[in-house]
Amino acid sequence: VSDPSATAVFRNAELDRQLSGEGLRALAEHMVAEGSAQRAESGGNTSRLLVLWRSPVAWADLVLSWAEQNGLIGSVETVQSLIDGEAVQGQEFQGAPRELILVAL
């Protein structure tokens, strides 16, 4: 989010207050420092932030558990198949952003 006023999460119309751009950057840096977010690079651009509601290790454990339960240890899976493949239907990581799966792996 480059413009905090464009997102309701950072704006309270009732109080006519909003988070400033500087405040948003400080929040992002704090979240990165605490490990609850990571910079998500896209074509060399690091202005995107990946908010982690689970740690990368917790996501990795979910993927590993799924692979073990399905006898896939030692086999090759694509990142895309971990996101939206038939075998991951109903898994907590189904539909996760690509960056999140990459962080988990």
DSSP file (Angstrom, degrees, kcal/mol; ACC not computed):
  #  RESIDUE AA STRUCTURE BP1 BP2  ACC     N-H-->O    O-->H-N    N-H-->O    O-->H-N    TCO  KAPPA ALPHA  PHI   PSI    X-CA   Y-CA   Z-CA
    1    1 A V              0   0    0      0, 0.0     6,-0.0     0, 0.0    23,-0.0   0.000 360.0 360.0 360.0 112.4    0.0    0.0    0.0
    2    2 A S        +     0   0    0      1,-0.2    22,-0.1     2,-0.0    46,-0.0   0.706 360.0  46.2 -92.0 -21.1    1.7    3.1   -1.1
    3    3 A D    >   -     0   0    0      1,-0.1     3,-2.1    21,-0.0     4,-0.3  -0.881  66.3-168.4-123.3  98.4   -1.2    5.5   -0.2
    4    4 A P  G >  S+     0   0    0      0, 0.0     3,-1.4     0, 0.0     6,-0.4   0.789  85.6  63.5 -58.1 -28.4   -2.5    4.7    3.2
    5    5 A S  G 3  S+     0   0    0      1,-0.3    15,-0.0    13,-0.1     6,-0.0   0.700  93.9  63.1 -70.1 -16.7   -5.6    6.9    2.6
    6    6 A A  G <  S+     0   0    0     -3,-2.1     2,-0.5     1,-0.1    -1,-0.3   0.547  96.5  67.1 -83.7  -6.7   -6.7    4.6   -0.2
    7    7 A T  S X  S-     0   0    0     -3,-1.4     3,-1.5    -4,-0.3     4,-0.2  -0.963  72.0-145.9-122.2 126.3   -7.1    1.6    2.2
    8    8 A A  G >  S+     0   0    0     -2,-0.5     3,-1.3     1,-0.3    -1,-0.1   0.761  96.1  69.6 -60.2 -26.7   -9.8    1.5    4.9
    9    9 A V  G 3  S+     0   0    0      1,-0.3    -1,-0.3     3,-0.1    -4,-0.1   0.842 107.9  36.7 -60.7 -32.4   -7.4   -0.4    7.2
   10   10 A F  G <  S+     0   0    0     -3,-1.5     9,-2.7    -6,-0.4     2,-0.4   0.232 112.5  68.8-105.4  13.1   -5.3    2.7    7.6
   11   11 A R  E <   -A   18   0A   0     -3,-1.3     2,-0.5     7,-0.2     7,-0.2  -0.995  53.9-165.3-136.5 137.8   -8.1    5.2    7.6
   12   12 A N  E  >> -A   17   0A   0      5,-3.3     5,-2.0    -2,-0.4     4,-0.9  -0.892   6.3-177.0-121.5  98.8  -10.9    6.0   10.1
   13   13 A A  T  45S+     0   0    0     -2,-0.5     3,-0.2     1,-0.2    -1,-0.1   0.842  81.4  60.4 -64.9 -33.6  -13.4    8.2    8.3
   14   14 A E  T  45S+     0   0    0      1,-0.2    -1,-0.2    -3,-0.1    -2,-0.0   0.880 116.2  32.0 -62.1 -39.3  -15.5    8.6   11.5
   15   15 A L  T  45S-     0   0    0     -3,-0.3    -1,-0.2     2,-0.2    -2,-0.2   0.484 106.1-127.7 -93.7  -5.1  -12.6   10.2   13.3
   16   16 A D  T  <5 +     0   0    0     -4,-0.9     2,-0.3     1,-0.2    -3,-0.2   0.919  67.3 126.8  54.1  47.6  -11.2   11.8   10.1
   17   17 A R  E   < +A   12   0A   0     -5,-2.0    -5,-3.3     2,-0.0     2,-0.3  -0.957  33.1 175.3-131.8 151.1   -7.8   10.3   10.8
   18   18 A Q  E     -A   11   0A   0     -2,-0.3     2,-0.3    -7,-0.2    -7,-0.2  -0.990  37.0 -97.6-151.4 156.5   -5.5    8.2    8.7
   19   19 A L        -     0   0    0     -9,-2.7   -14,-0.1    -2,-0.3    -9,-0.1  -0.554  42.9-127.7 -73.1 135.1   -2.0    6.8    9.0
   20   20 A S     >  -     0   0    0     -2,-0.3     4,-2.5     1,-0.1     5,-0.2  -0.336  22.2-108.0 -77.7 165.2    0.6    8.9    7.2
   21   21 A G  H  > S+     0   0    0      1,-0.2     4,-2.2     2,-0.2     5,-0.2   0.885 123.8  51.6 -58.3 -39.8    3.0    7.5    4.6
   22   22 A E  H  > S+     0   0    0      2,-0.2     4,-2.3     1,-0.2    -1,-0.2   0.901 109.4  49.7 -64.4 -41.4    5.8    7.8    7.1
   23   23 A G  H  > S+     0   0    0      2,-0.2     4,-2.5     1,-0.2    -2,-0.2   0.891 109.6  51.5 -63.8 -40.2    3.7    5.9    9.7
   24   24 A L  H  X S+     0   0    0     -4,-2.5     4,-2.5     2,-0.2    -2,-0.2   0.906 110.0  48.8 -63.6 -42.5    3.0    3.2    7.2
   25   25 A R  H  X S+     0   0    0     -4,-2.2     4,-2.5     2,-0.2    -2,-0.2   0.903 111.5  50.0 -64.0 -40.5    6.7    2.8    6.4
   26   26 A A  H  X S+     0   0    0     -4,-2.3     4,-2.3     2,-0.2    -2,-0.2   0.903 111.0  49.3 -64.5 -41.0    7.5    2.7   10.2
   27   27 A L  H  X S+     0   0    0     -4,-2.5     4,-2.6     2,-0.2    -2,-0.2   0.924 111.4  49.2 -62.4 -44.9    4.8    0.0   10.6
   28   28 A A  H  X S+     0   0    0     -4,-2.5     4,-2.3     1,-0.2    -2,-0.2   0.926 111.6  48.3 -61.5 -45.8    6.2   -2.0    7.8
   29   29 A E  H  X S+     0   0    0     -4,-2.5     4,-2.5     1,-0.2    -1,-0.2   0.890 111.7  50.3 -63.2 -39.5    9.8   -1.8    9.1
   30   30 A H  H  X S+     0   0    0     -4,-2.3     4,-2.2     2,-0.2     6,-0.2   0.925 110.3  49.3 -63.7 -44.8    8.6   -2.8   12.6
   31   31 A M  H  X>S+     0   0    0     -4,-2.6     5,-2.0     1,-0.2     6,-1.0   0.890 112.5  47.9 -63.0 -39.5    6.7   -5.8   11.2
   32   32 A V  H ><5S+     0   0    0     -4,-2.3     3,-0.9     4,-0.2    -1,-0.2   0.925 111.7  50.0 -65.3 -44.8    9.8   -6.9    9.2
   33   33 A A  H 3<5S+     0   0    0     -4,-2.5    -2,-0.2     1,-0.2    -1,-0.2   0.847 111.9  48.1 -63.1 -34.7   12.0   -6.5   12.3
   34   34 A E  H 3<5S-     0   0    0     -4,-2.2    -1,-0.2    -5,-0.2    -2,-0.2   0.565 114.4-116.7 -83.1  -9.5    9.6   -8.6   14.4
   35   35 A G  T <<5S+     0   0    0     -3,-0.9    -3,-0.2    -4,-0.7    -2,-0.1   0.573  86.7 112.6  85.4   9.7    9.4  -11.3   11.7
   36   36 A S  S   <S+     0   0    0     -5,-2.0    16,-2.6    -6,-0.2     2,-0.3   0.368  81.9  26.1 -95.4   5.9    5.7  -10.9   11.1
   37   37 A A  E     -B   51   0B   0     -6,-1.0     2,-0.3    14,-0.3    -2,-0.3  -0.980  63.6-160.1-157.7 157.4    6.3   -9.6    7.5
   38   38 A Q  E     -B   50   0B   0     12,-2.1    12,-3.5    -2,-0.3     2,-0.3  -0.984  33.4-101.0-138.2 150.7    8.9   -9.8    4.8
   39   39 A R  E     -B   49   0B   0     -2,-0.3     2,-0.7    10,-0.2    10,-0.2  -0.548  33.7-148.7 -67.8 131.9    9.7   -7.7    1.8
   40   40 A A  E     -B   48   0B   0      8,-2.4     8,-0.6    -2,-0.3     2,-0.3  -0.910  12.0-147.8-107.5 109.5    8.3   -9.4   -1.3
   41   41 A E  E     +     0   0B   0     -2,-0.7     2,-0.3     5,-0.1     5,-0.2  -0.548  19.1 177.7 -80.4 139.3   10.4   -8.6   -4.3
   42   42 A S  E >  S-B   45   0B   0      3,-1.9     3,-1.4    -2,-0.3     5,-0.1  -0.864  75.8 -24.6-141.5 104.1    8.8   -8.3   -7.7
   43   43 A G  T 3  S-     0   0    0     -2,-0.3     3,-0.1     1,-0.3    -2,-0.0   0.864 126.6 -49.4  61.5  37.6   11.1   -7.4  -10.6
   44   44 A G  T 3  S+     0   0    0      1,-0.3     2,-0.6     2,-0.0    -1,-0.3   0.349 111.0 125.3  84.7  -7.6   13.6   -5.8   -8.2
   45   45 A N  E <   -B   42   0B   0     -3,-1.4    -3,-1.9     1,-0.1     3,-0.3  -0.771  35.3-179.2 -88.2 121.8   10.9   -3.7   -6.5
   46   46 A T  E     +     0   0B   0     -2,-0.6    -6,-0.1    -5,-0.2    -5,-0.1   0.079  54.3 103.1-107.0  23.0   10.9   -4.3   -2.8
   47   47 A S  E     +     0   0B   0     -5,-0.1     2,-0.3    -8,-0.1    -1,-0.2   0.595  61.4  90.8 -82.1  -9.0    7.9   -2.0   -2.0
   48   48 A R  E     -B   40   0B   0     -8,-0.6    -8,-2.4    -3,-0.3     2,-0.4  -0.635  64.5-153.7 -86.5 146.3    5.6   -5.0   -1.5
   49   49 A L  E     -B   39   0B   0     -2,-0.3     2,-0.7   -10,-0.2   -10,-0.2  -0.979   6.6-150.0-123.4 129.9    5.2   -6.5    1.9
   50   50 A L  E     -B   38   0B   0    -12,-3.5   -12,-2.1    -2,-0.4     2,-0.5  -0.882  16.9-149.8 -98.5 110.0    4.2  -10.1    2.6
   51   51 A V  E     -B   37   0B   0     -2,-0.7     2,-0.7   -14,-0.2   -14,-0.3  -0.698   8.5-149.8 -84.6 126.8    2.4  -10.2    5.9
   52   52 A L        +     0   0    0    -16,-2.6     3,-0.1    -2,-0.5    -1,-0.0  -0.859  23.1 177.1-103.4 113.4    2.9  -13.5    7.7
   53   53 A W  S    S+     0   0    0     -2,-0.7     2,-0.3     2,-0.1    -1,-0.1   0.538  83.4  32.4 -90.2  -6.8    0.1  -14.7    9.9
   54   54 A R  S    S-     0   0    0     -3,-0.1    -1,-0.1   -18,-0.1     0, 0.0  -0.950  99.6-100.4-134.8 155.9    2.1  -17.8   10.6
   55   55 A S     >  -     0   0    0     -2,-0.3     4,-2.1     1,-0.1     5,-0.2  -0.375  33.2-112.0 -71.5 156.9    5.9  -18.0   10.7
   56   56 A P  H  > S+     0   0    0      0, 0.0     4,-2.5     0, 0.0     5,-0.1   0.862 120.5  55.0 -56.2 -35.1    7.8  -19.4    7.7
   57   57 A V  H  > S+     0   0    0      2,-0.2     4,-2.5     1,-0.2     5,-0.1   0.899 105.7  51.0 -65.8 -40.3    8.7  -22.5    9.8
   58   58 A A  H  > S+     0   0    0      2,-0.2     4,-1.8     1,-0.2    -1,-0.2   0.904 111.6  47.5 -64.1 -40.8    5.0  -23.1   10.5
   59   59 A W  H  X S+     0   0    0     -4,-2.1     4,-2.2     2,-0.2    -2,-0.2   0.917 111.4  51.0 -64.6 -42.4    4.1  -22.9    6.8
   60   60 A A  H  X S+     0   0    0     -4,-2.5     4,-2.9     1,-0.2    -2,-0.2   0.897 107.6  53.3 -61.4 -40.5    7.0  -25.2    6.0
   61   61 A D  H  X S+     0   0    0     -4,-2.5     4,-2.7     2,-0.2    -1,-0.2   0.885 107.6  51.2 -61.9 -38.9    5.7  -27.7    8.6
   62   62 A L  H  X S+     0   0    0     -4,-1.8     4,-2.2     2,-0.2    -2,-0.2   0.927 112.8  44.9 -63.3 -45.0    2.3  -27.7    6.9
   63   63 A V  H  X S+     0   0    0     -4,-2.2     4,-2.5     2,-0.2    -2,-0.2   0.923 114.7  48.7 -65.5 -43.9    3.8  -28.4    3.5
   64   64 A L  H  X S+     0   0    0     -4,-2.9     4,-2.7     2,-0.2    -2,-0.2   0.919 110.6  50.3 -62.6 -44.5    6.1  -31.0    4.9
   65   65 A S  H  X S+     0   0    0     -4,-2.7     4,-2.6     1,-0.2    -1,-0.2   0.908 111.2  49.2 -60.2 -43.1    3.3  -32.7    6.8
   66   66 A W  H  X S+     0   0    0     -4,-2.2     4,-1.5     2,-0.2    -1,-0.2   0.923 111.6  48.9 -61.0 -45.3    1.2  -32.7    3.6
   67   67 A A  H  <>S+     0   0    0     -4,-2.5     5,-3.2     1,-0.2     6,-0.5   0.900 112.6  48.0 -63.6 -41.2    4.0  -34.2    1.6
   68   68 A E  H ><5S+     0   0    0     -4,-2.7     3,-1.3     1,-0.2    -2,-0.2   0.929 110.7  50.8 -64.7 -44.9    4.6  -36.9    4.2
   69   69 A Q  H 3<5S+     0   0    0     -4,-2.6    -1,-0.2     1,-0.3    -2,-0.2   0.779 114.8  44.2 -64.2 -26.6    0.9  -37.8    4.4
   70   70 A N  T 3<5S-     0   0    0     -4,-1.5    -1,-0.3    -5,-0.2    -2,-0.2   0.285 112.4-115.5-102.9   9.5    0.8  -38.2    0.6
   71   71 A G  T < 5S+     0   0    0     -3,-1.3    -3,-0.2    -4,-0.2    -4,-0.1   0.855  74.6 131.2  63.6  36.3    4.0  -40.1    0.2
   72   72 A L    > < +     0   0    0     -5,-3.2     3,-2.4    -6,-0.2     2,-0.2   0.383  20.7 126.7-104.1   3.3    5.7  -37.3   -1.7
   73   73 A I  T 3  S+     0   0    0     -6,-0.5     3,-0.1     1,-0.3    -9,-0.0  -0.459  82.3  18.4 -63.7 127.8    9.0  -37.1    0.1
   74   74 A G  T 3  S+     0   0    0      1,-0.4    -1,-0.3    -2,-0.2     2,-0.2   0.319 104.9 109.0  91.5  -6.8   11.7  -37.3   -2.5
   75   75 A S  S <  S-     0   0    0     -3,-2.4     2,-0.5     1,-0.0    -1,-0.4  -0.506  72.3-109.3 -95.4 170.8    9.4  -36.5   -5.4
   76   76 A V        +     0   0    0     -2,-0.2     2,-0.4    -3,-0.1    -3,-0.0  -0.876  35.7 174.8-104.9 128.3    9.3  -33.3   -7.4
   77   77 A E        -     0   0    0     -2,-0.5     2,-0.2    -5,-0.0     3,-0.0  -0.957  25.9-126.7-125.5 147.3    6.5  -30.8   -7.0
   78   78 A T     >  -     0   0    0     -2,-0.4     4,-1.4     1,-0.1     5,-0.1  -0.593  20.8-120.6 -88.4 157.0    6.2  -27.4   -8.6
   79   79 A V  H  > S+     0   0    0      1,-0.2     4,-1.1    -2,-0.2     3,-0.3   0.910 115.8  55.3 -59.6 -41.6    5.6  -24.3   -6.6
   80   80 A Q  H >> S+     0   0    0      1,-0.2     4,-2.8     2,-0.2     3,-0.5   0.884 104.0  52.8 -61.3 -38.7    2.4  -23.7   -8.7
   81   81 A S  H 3> S+     0   0    0      1,-0.2     4,-1.7     2,-0.2     7,-0.3   0.814 106.0  54.6 -68.4 -27.7    1.1  -27.2   -7.8
   82   82 A L  H 3< S+     0   0    0     -4,-1.4    -1,-0.2    -3,-0.3    14,-0.2   0.728 113.1  44.1 -73.5 -21.4    1.6  -26.4   -4.1
   83   83 A I  H << S-     0   0    0     -4,-1.1    12,-3.4    -3,-0.5    -2,-0.2   0.900 139.6  -4.3 -87.0 -47.6   -0.5  -23.3   -4.6
   84   84 A D  H  < S+     0   0    0     -4,-2.8    -3,-0.2    10,-0.2    -2,-0.2   0.207  88.3 132.7-139.4  19.9   -3.4  -24.6   -6.7
   85   85 A G    ><  -     0   0    0     -4,-1.7     3,-1.2    -5,-0.3     4,-0.2  -0.313  65.4-114.1 -71.5 158.4   -2.8  -28.3   -7.6
   86   86 A E  G >  S+     0   0    0      1,-0.3     3,-1.5     2,-0.2    -1,-0.1   0.861 113.7  61.2 -59.0 -36.4   -5.5  -30.9   -7.2
   87   87 A A  G 3  S+     0   0    0      1,-0.3    -1,-0.3    -6,-0.1    -5,-0.1   0.679 100.9  53.2 -68.8 -17.4   -3.5  -32.7   -4.5
   88   88 A V  G X  S+     0   0    0     -3,-1.2     3,-2.5    -7,-0.3     6,-0.3   0.351  73.7 136.3-100.7   7.2   -3.5  -29.6   -2.2
   89   89 A Q  T <  S+     0   0    0     -3,-1.5     3,-0.1     1,-0.3    -5,-0.0  -0.326  78.0  13.6 -54.7 128.2   -7.3  -29.1   -2.2
   90   90 A G  T 3  S+     0   0    0      1,-0.3    -1,-0.3     2,-0.0     2,-0.2   0.341  95.6 129.7  86.8  -6.5   -8.4  -28.3    1.3
   91   91 A Q    X   -     0   0    0     -3,-2.5     3,-1.5     1,-0.1    -1,-0.3  -0.510  68.1-121.6 -79.5 151.3   -4.9  -27.7    2.6
   92   92 A E  T 3  S+     0   0    0      1,-0.3    -1,-0.1    -2,-0.2    -2,-0.0   0.750 112.6  52.2 -65.1 -23.5   -4.3  -24.5    4.6
   93   93 A F  T >  S+     0   0    0     -5,-0.1     3,-2.1   -34,-0.1    -1,-0.3   0.480  78.8 121.7 -92.5  -2.0   -1.6  -23.4    2.1
   94   94 A Q  T <  S+     0   0    0     -3,-1.5   -10,-0.2    -6,-0.3   -11,-0.2  -0.414  84.4  11.5 -60.1 130.1   -3.9  -23.9   -1.0
   95   95 A G  T 3  S+     0   0    0    -12,-3.4    -1,-0.3     1,-0.2   -12,-0.1   0.518  92.1 151.7  79.5   5.1   -4.2  -20.5   -2.8
   96   96 A A    <   -     0   0    0     -3,-2.1    -1,-0.2   -14,-0.2    -3,-0.1  -0.302  57.0 -89.4 -65.0 152.1   -1.3  -19.0   -0.8
   97   97 A P    >>  -     0   0    0      0, 0.0     4,-1.8     0, 0.0     3,-0.7  -0.337  34.3-119.3 -60.2 144.9    0.7  -16.2   -2.5
   98   98 A R  H 3> S+     0   0    0      1,-0.3     4,-2.4     2,-0.2     5,-0.2   0.880 114.1  56.9 -52.8 -42.4    3.7  -17.5   -4.4
   99   99 A E  H 3> S+     0   0    0      1,-0.2     4,-2.2     2,-0.2    -1,-0.3   0.863 104.5  52.8 -60.1 -36.3    6.0  -15.5   -2.3
  100  100 A L  H <> S+     0   0    0     -3,-0.7     4,-2.3     2,-0.2    -1,-0.2   0.922 109.1  47.7 -67.0 -44.2    4.7  -17.3    0.8
  101  101 A I  H  X S+     0   0    0     -4,-1.8     4,-2.2     1,-0.2    -2,-0.2   0.910 111.8  51.1 -62.5 -41.7    5.2  -20.7   -0.6
  102  102 A L  H  < S+     0   0    0     -4,-2.4    -1,-0.2     1,-0.2    -2,-0.2   0.893 109.6  49.9 -63.3 -39.5    8.8  -19.7   -1.6
  103  103 A V  H  < S+     0   0    0     -4,-2.2    -1,-0.2     1,-0.2    -2,-0.2   0.906 111.0  50.3 -63.9 -41.5    9.5  -18.4    1.9
  104  104 A A  H  <        0   0    0     -4,-2.3    -2,-0.2     1,-0.3    -1,-0.2   0.873 360.0 360.0 -65.1 -38.0    8.2  -21.7    3.4
  105  105 A L     <        0   0    0     -4,-2.2    -1,-0.3    -5,-0.2    -2,-0.2   0.496 360.0 360.0 -75.0 360.0   10.3  -23.8    1.1
